[in-house]
Amino acid sequence: MTDEDKNLLELAVKLRIHISPRLDHVEARFFDGAAWNCFKERYGDNENAATRRAIVRAAEEIGKAMQ
């Protein structure tokens, strides 16, 4: 696990982002108080990269809501 992976995992925990691996994609979900928001990324040839992208997309959306 790289430092980037560790940092993103810590971010996901802090922001309460739920990571759900699926057969061909990963989902990063969070509850905004009214509804669940879900960001899906297809694995392609790199499951770890797809997971990182999903976490970043969810975190960006949380950040937008905080502004």
N, C-alpha and C positions, 0 to 999 in steps of 0.2 A: 504494500500500500504506500502510495506516494504522500508527501506532505500535503499536496493539493487535495488528494482523496480524503485525508484526515480532516483537513479544514472544512471541506464541504460536508462531511458527515457531522462534524460539530455544529455547523450552521443549520443543517437539517434538524438536528435535535433541538437546538435553541429556538428555532422558528416553528417547531412541532410539525414538520413536514413528514408525511407518511410515505414511505417508499414501498411500492408493490411490484415485485418482479412478475412478469407474465411470460408466456411462451415466446413471443416474438418482440415484445416491447417492455418498457418499464414505465410505471406511473408514479408521479410525485404529486401528492394531494395534500391540501390543507383546508381547514374549515375557517371561514372568515366571519363567523358569527351568525350568518344567515344561510350559507350554502357551502357545499364542498366544491373546491376548484381542483381540476385535474389536468396535469400536463403529461402527455404521453410522448415517449421517444422510442423509435424503433431501434433494436439492437444493431442491425447491420453486422459488421464484422468486429464490433467492439462494445461489449456489454457495459464495461466500466465507463467508457466515454458517454454512452447513452444515458447512464444513470447520473453522471455529472451534469450533463445538459439539462435533464429533467429537474434536478435540484436547483440549478441556477435559474431556470425559467420560473419555477415556483417562488423562489426567493425574490426575484425581480418583481413579481406581481404583488407579493407581500409588501415590498418596499414602496411600490407605487401607492398602495392603499394607506400607507403610513404618512404620506406627504400631505 
